[in-house]
Amino acid sequence: MKQQRGAALVVVLSMLAGSLMLGLSGIQSSLVDERLAGNYKAAAEAQMGAEQAISAGWGANGSAVRAANFDATRTLSEVEAYSWSQFTSLSDVSVNACSGNIVCHYYMLRDGSDYYIVGMGAVVGEGNLAAVSQPAAARVEFTPGPNPAFTNGLLSADYILVTGQSTVMGNVHSNGTVDISLQSGSEATVTDGSDRMVEVPLPGSRPEGEDISGCEENPEPHCYKSYDPTVFDEYRERESAINTCSIDLDTLNDGDTVFCDGDLDVQGGAINNERVTLVATGNVTMNGATSSSGAESEIGLFVIAGQDIEFNGNSDNFGVFWAGGYVRQNGNSSLYGAIVAGTYIRSNGGIDFISLDNVTNPDTFVPADPKIVAWY
């Protein structure tokens, strides 16, 4: 019996040791579970940050989306493979669109004809990244429609001067001055730079003499010009383009594009409702009429000049005329459609102008009415 003394103590100590081991194992398991839960929470918050960034890039009902803001220098697959540091170092990435310990950014990307808003988020704790999301992307579709600048009458970045009596149906705006004498029966809304400045989109690049360094305070009219330097490259590379600097409109068919790397001489002819685009890096001279089947017909002629457009003779001209320089009409003529000029619009001898907004030429269209159609 004496040999059994202390056995209970050993048993109790063994049980206590086992309980301690179980307790420590439970505590360790709880700590692991807590870390896993914390990591999962941080990862979920980071992913929510990526989606919040996309929402910030989209804006209320797509109000923040402009097709011109989508960068076409990278593909979606490239950006999806970026790390957090690579993504946030992109030159076109947004500022932080989140708050608190969640940081998020979005990037607008055009991959071919597809538009995407790509977002990434991260959770920052004590100055370190606790979690980083996978890239999220929303694909945006636009419904093409005529550029509003080409459906709104006469728009000039400088002045508008018309000598003689004129009849105008539509809008007339110049960022300089407007000097036009309207006959009774005109239904024109006339505004100029004293009323407000309007952005004037123009083909080509900004001339060296137009300095915009002082445009933030008391901007001059040229500050409101926006240029598209890719316009001529687009038409120069169009496979179906007719490369010539002299053309008779009667020889063209629906869908034709004429490209001239210089000054284009255009003979008159019947355009009717055909969709034809004439492009010149220099001047365009319109000799004779570009007639159509009536004032209510569709506008399919689109004329683009890197410099000036000039009409010669008394004629009826139907179309959208877009010039980096001036648009001048010599003689008393009728014009149906729209004019956008980078310097002035001038007509010697009066003008009968009717603004038509039924422009059908797809080269005048711009992406509009954005919609999110898919989420990745």
C-alpha positions in Angstrom: 0.0 0.0 0.0 2.8 2.4 0.8 4.1 1.9 -2.8 0.8 3.5 -4.2 1.3 6.8 -2.3 1.5 9.8 -4.7 -0.2 8.0 -7.7 -3.2 10.4 -7.5 -0.9 13.4 -7.7 0.7 12.0 -10.9 -2.6 11.3 -12.4 -3.9 14.8 -11.5 -0.7 16.4 -12.9 -1.0 14.4 -16.1 -4.6 15.5 -16.5 -3.7 19.1 -15.8 -0.9 18.9 -18.4 -3.2 17.4 -21.0 -5.8 20.1 -20.2 -3.1 22.8 -20.6 -2.0 21.3 -23.9 -5.6 21.2 -25.1 -6.1 24.8 -23.9 -3.0 26.0 -25.7 -4.0 24.2 -28.8 -7.4 25.8 -28.7 -5.9 29.3 -28.1 -3.5 28.8 -31.0 -6.4 27.6 -33.2 -8.5 30.6 -32.2 -5.6 32.9 -33.0 -5.2 31.3 -36.5 -8.9 31.6 -37.1 -8.8 35.2 -36.0 -6.0 35.9 -38.4 -7.8 34.1 -41.2 -10.9 36.0 -40.5 -8.9 39.3 -40.4 -7.2 38.4 -43.7 -10.5 37.5 -45.3 -12.1 40.7 -44.0 -9.2 42.8 -45.4 -9.3 40.9 -48.7 -13.1 41.5 -49.0 -12.7 45.2 -48.1 -9.9 45.5 -50.7 -12.1 43.9 -53.4 -15.0 46.2 -52.3 -12.6 49.1 -52.8 -11.9 48.0 -56.4 -15.6 48.0 -57.1 -16.0 51.4 -55.3 -13.3 52.8 -57.6 -15.2 51.7 -60.7 -18.3 53.3 -59.3 -16.3 56.6 -58.9 -15.0 56.3 -62.5 -18.6 55.7 -63.7 -20.1 58.6 -61.8 -23.9 59.2 -61.3 -25.6 57.5 -64.3 -22.4 57.6 -66.3 -21.9 61.3 -65.9 -18.1 60.9 -65.4 -17.5 58.8 -68.5 -16.1 60.4 -71.6 -14.9 58.3 -74.5 -11.9 60.6 -75.0 -10.6 59.8 -71.4 -10.0 56.1 -72.2 -6.4 55.2 -72.8 -5.6 53.0 -75.8 -1.9 52.3 -75.1 -2.5 49.1 -73.0 -4.7 45.9 -73.3 -7.0 44.7 -70.6 -5.0 41.5 -70.1 -1.8 43.6 -69.5 -3.5 45.7 -66.9 -5.1 42.7 -65.2 -1.6 41.3 -64.7 -0.3 44.4 -62.9 0.7 44.5 -59.3 -0.6 47.1 -57.0 2.5 49.3 -57.4 2.4 48.9 -61.2 -1.3 49.8 -61.3 -1.0 52.9 -59.1 2.0 54.2 -61.0 0.1 54.4 -64.3 0.1 58.0 -65.5 -3.6 58.0 -66.2 -4.7 56.3 -63.0 -7.2 58.2 -60.8 -6.6 59.8 -57.4 -7.7 57.8 -54.4 -11.4 57.2 -54.7 -11.9 55.6 -51.2 -11.4 56.7 -47.6 -10.2 55.5 -44.2 -7.8 52.5 -44.3 -9.1 51.5 -47.8 -7.3 52.9 -50.8 -8.7 52.5 -54.3 -8.0 53.8 -57.9 -9.5 53.4 -61.3 -8.1 53.4 -64.8 -10.0 54.0 -68.0 -8.8 51.7 -70.8 -9.8 51.2 -74.4 -8.8 47.8 -75.8 -9.5 47.9 -79.5 -13.2 48.9 -79.8 -14.0 47.9 -76.2 -14.0 50.3 -73.3 -13.3 49.3 -69.7 -13.1 51.0 -66.3 -10.6 48.9 -64.3 -10.4 49.3 -60.5 -8.0 48.0 -57.8 -8.3 48.4 -54.0 -6.1 47.8 -51.0 -6.3 47.9 -47.2 -3.5 49.8 -45.5 -2.7 49.1 -41.8 0.1 50.9 -39.9 1.6 52.1 -43.2 1.7 48.6 -44.7 -0.5 46.8 -47.2 -2.7 44.4 -45.4 -4.5 43.2 -48.5 -4.7 44.0 -52.2 -7.6 43.2 -54.5 -7.7 41.5 -57.8 -8.3 43.9 -60.6 -12.1 44.4 -61.3 -13.3 45.7 -64.6 -16.6 47.0 -66.0 -17.1 47.0 -69.8 -18.7 50.2 -71.1 -20.6 50.5 -74.4 -21.5 53.7 -76.2 -24.2 54.3 -78.6 -22.7 56.3 -81.5 -24.4 59.5 -82.5 -23.6 62.7 -84.5 -21.2 65.0 -82.7 -23.3 67.8 -81.2 -20.9 70.3 -82.7 -21.9 69.2 -86.2 -25.6 69.5 -85.7 -25.8 73.0 -84.2 -25.5 75.5 -87.0 -22.5 77.9 -87.3 -19.7 77.6 -84.7 -16.6 79.7 -84.9 -13.6 79.9 -82.5 -13.0 83.5 -83.7 -15.5 85.8 -85.4 -18.4 85.5 -87.8 -18.9 88.1 -90.5 -21.6 88.1 -93.1 -22.1 91.0 -95.6 -25.5 91.6 -97.1 -28.9 90.4 -95.9 -29.1 86.8 -94.7 -31.7 84.3 -93.7 -30.6 81.9 -91.0 -32.5 79.1 -89.4 -30.6 77.6 -86.5 -27.9 78.5 -84.0 -25.0 81.0 -84.6 -22.1 81.2 -82.1 -18.7 82.7 -82.2 -16.2 83.0 -79.4 -15.3 86.3 -80.9 -17.9 88.6 -82.4 -20.9 88.0 -84.6 -21.7 90.6 -87.3 -24.7 89.3 -89.4 -27.8 91.2 -90.7 -30.8 88.9 -90.5 -33.8 89.3 -92.7 -37.3 88.9 -91.4 -38.3 85.3 -91.3 -35.0 84.2 -89.8 -35.2 82.0 -86.8 -31.7 82.2 -85.4 -30.3 82.1 -81.9 -27.2 84.3 -82.1 -24.5 84.4 -79.3 -20.9 85.4 -79.0 -18.0 85.5 -76.7 -19.6 88.3 -74.6 -22.3 85.8 -73.7 -20.2 82.8 -73.0 -17.3 80.8 -74.4 -17.9 77.5 -76.1 -15.4 74.7 -76.7 -14.7 74.3 -80.4 -13.4 70.8 -81.5 -11.0 71.0 -84.4 -9.0 68.6 -86.7 -5.3 68.3 -86.4 -2.8 69.7 -83.8 -2.7 73.0 -82.1 -0.5 75.5 -83.9 2.7 76.6 -82.2 1.5 80.2 -81.9 -1.5 79.3 -79.8 0.1 79.5 -76.3 -2.2 78.0 -73.7 0.1 78.5 -70.7 -2.0 81.5 -69.6 -5.4 80.0 -70.2 -6.3 79.4 -66.5 -6.9 83.0 -65.8 -8.8 85.2 -68.2 -8.7 82.7 -71.0 -8.7 84.0 -74.6 -10.9 82.4 -77.3 -8.1 80.1 -78.5 -8.0 78.5 -75.1 -11.4 77.0 -75.9 -10.1 75.1 -78.9 -9.7 71.3 -78.6 -7.7 69.5 -81.3 -7.7 65.9 -82.4 -4.2 65.1 -83.9 -5.2 61.6 -84.9 -7.9 62.7 -87.4 -5.7 62.7 -90.5 -3.9 59.5 -89.5 -7.2 57.7 -89.3 -8.2 58.6 -92.9 -4.7 58.3 -94.3 -4.7 54.6 -93.1 -8.2 53.8 -94.3 -7.8 51.0 -96.8 -10.7 52.1 -99.0 -9.7 55.8 -99.2 -9.3 57.4 -102.6 -6.0 59.2 -102.6 -6.3 62.2 -104.8 -6.3 66.0 -104.5 -8.8 66.8 -107.2 -12.2 65.1 -107.3 -15.6 65.5 -109.1 -18.4 64.7 -106.7 -20.4 63.0 -109.4 -17.9 60.2 -109.6 -18.2 59.2 -105.9 -20.4 56.5 -104.4 -22.1 56.1 -101.0 -19.4 55.3 -98.4 -16.5 56.7 -100.3 -13.6 58.6 -98.6 -11.3 60.9 -100.4 -8.0 61.8 -98.8 -5.6 64.5 -99.9 -2.2 65.1 -98.2 -2.3 68.8 -99.2 -4.9 71.0 -100.8 -8.1 69.4 -102.2 -9.9 70.9 -105.2 -13.6 69.7 -105.3 -15.8 70.1 -108.3 -19.5 70.4 -107.8 -22.0 67.5 -108.1 -25.0 65.9 -106.7 -24.4 64.3 -103.3 -28.1 63.6 -102.6 -28.3 61.4 -99.5 -25.0 59.6 -100.1 -22.5 59.4 -97.3 -19.2 60.8 -98.6 -16.2 62.1 -96.6 -13.6 64.5 -98.1 -10.4 65.0 -96.1 -7.4 67.3 -96.8 -4.5 68.1 -94.5 -4.4 71.6 -96.2 -7.2 73.6 -97.8 -10.4 72.5 -99.4 -11.8 74.6 -102.3 -15.5 73.9 -103.2 -16.2 74.9 -106.7 -19.9 74.7 -107.6 -22.8 73.1 -105.9 -23.0 70.0 -103.7 -26.6 69.6 -104.2 -29.1 67.3 -102.5 -32.7 66.4 -103.0 -34.1 69.2 -100.8 -33.7 71.2 -97.6 -35.2 68.3 -95.5 -32.8 65.7 -96.9 -30.3 63.8 -94.8 -26.8 65.2 -94.5 -24.2 62.7 -95.7 -21.3 65.0 -96.9 -18.6 65.5 -94.4 -15.7 67.8 -95.4 -12.6 68.1 -93.2 -9.7 70.6 -93.8 -6.6 71.0 -91.7 -6.6 74.6 -92.8 -9.3 76.5 -94.7 -12.5 75.7 -96.6 -13.6 78.1 -99.3 -16.8 78.1 -101.4 -16.7 79.7 -104.8 -19.7 80.8 -106.8 -23.4 81.0 -106.2 -24.5 77.5 -105.2 -26.4 75.3 -102.9 -24.2 73.3 -100.6 -25.3 70.5 -98.3 -23.0 69.1 -95.7 -21.0 69.3 -92.5 -17.9 71.5 -93.0 -15.1 71.2 -90.4 -12.0 73.4 -90.8 -9.0 74.0 -88.6 -8.8 77.5 -90.1 -11.5 79.6 -91.6 -14.5 78.9 -93.7 -15.3 81.5 -96.4 -18.1 81.8 -98.9 -17.7 84.0 -101.9 -21.1 84.8 -103.5 -24.6 84.6 -102.3 -25.3 80.9 -101.7 -27.5 78.6 -99.7 -26.0 76.2 -97.1 -27.8 73.3 -95.4 -26.0 71.6 -92.6 -23.3 72.9 -90.3 -20.0 74.7 -90.2 -17.3 74.5 -87.5 -14.3 76.8 -88.0 -11.0 77.2 -86.1 -10.6 80.9 -86.9 -13.5 82.7 -88.6 -16.6 82.2 -90.7 -17.2 84.8 -93.4 -19.7 85.1 -96.2 -19.4 87.9 -98.8 -22.8 88.7 -100.2 -25.2 87.2 -97.7 -26.1 83.7 -96.9 -29.2 81.6 -96.7 -28.4 79.0 -94.0 -30.5 76.2 -92.6 -29.1 74.1 -89.8 -30.0 70.5 -90.2 -29.4 67.9 -87.5 -30.2 64.8 -89.5 -26.5 64.0 -90.1 -26.1 60.4 -91.3 -22.4 60.2 -92.1 -20.9 57.8 -89.5 -17.6 59.8 -89.6 -19.3 62.6 -87.8 -20.4 60.3 -85.0 -18.9 60.2 -81.5 -19.4 57.7 -78.7 -22.4 58.8 -76.5 -24.9 57.5 -74.0 -22.6 55.1 -72.1 -23.9 51.9 -70.5 -22.2 49.3 -68.3 -22.9 46.0 -70.1 -20.6 43.5 -68.2 -18.7 43.2 -65.0 -15.5 41.2 -64.6 
